[in-house]
Amino acid sequence: MRVGAFVLAAQFPGQGHGEALHRAVRSTVVAEEAGLDAVWLAEHHFVPYGVCPSAVTLAALLLGRTRRIHVGTAVSVLPTVHPVALGEQTALLHLVSEGRFTLGVGRGGPWVDLEVFGSGLDAYEEGFPESLDLLMRWLREPRVSAAGPRFRFRAVPVVPRPDELEDRSGPPVIVACTSPASVRLAAGHGLPMLLGMHSGDEEKAEMVTLWRKCAREAGRSPEEIAAAGHVSAGVVQIADRGQEAAETLTKAMPGWLHQGLSAHVTVDGRLRRMRDPLEYTQLLCELHPVGPPRLCADRLAATAERTGITRFALLAEGSGDLAATEDNLRRLGGEVLPLLT
């Protein structure tokens, strides 16, 4: 089982942007010290839900600050960036980190980001498959051209070549999936899924089953399907008593969720219903490893058994406090991980 930290750089009420980003950097350093497998960096624009606007930029810094831990994006929002530019950055980080970087990509939402970056609503509603196809060709082929509805250019060489490390496999890529369409798209490329923290084990198991079916239909080998390293996102809060852990999150997370999620602005004025922040926090406490170390280990093991997913990205900063986040990560590495071996 491979357990990592999900780092949002969340701006809790009363905090500044620098404070949130400093906690993100420290979380990564402590996660490596605690023996975690990876950190997964979120990307958001113009909202305090998360104040990291470029997950690949933060990943570059953190790869330089660490020596062992893997660093991934969860996710880089593909409709707001040119796939070739993201592919070049991915190849660069893959090579200079000697294979410690994973690119996670997602469709994002119908947010004002699409207006600001000039990609338009169509890039979100229709353009994700074209963007993902171009990105994957850039990461797997020596020369690439494009003749699609959104991207058109003559053949150019891929520089730097991302397949020059010893295993020649190129950088790993993972796709955030929230719908059957995105599951089918990921499966068609043979790419593992990142599944959100809002989903329970039953829903995640159904998505894994659908992914396997679509991957078989796309001609993926049984070995490739069996080896797919899907990632389950969640929260973690460790305390000696379950009530104490839940109270830590229910005191801090609703204010952050309300402030962060209500700041989203849609590009076309469509209404978006926001979850009740307290109810959502309580749901997360029920779904994920929140409580004493043994309970946390049992919940992770149960999710792995029910879904077949053995990789986790766990949000450890739900308290909003730097010292508490560091302690949470140390307990995850020192008290929960040994129970999973």
Disulfide bonds with the S-S distance in Angstrom:
none
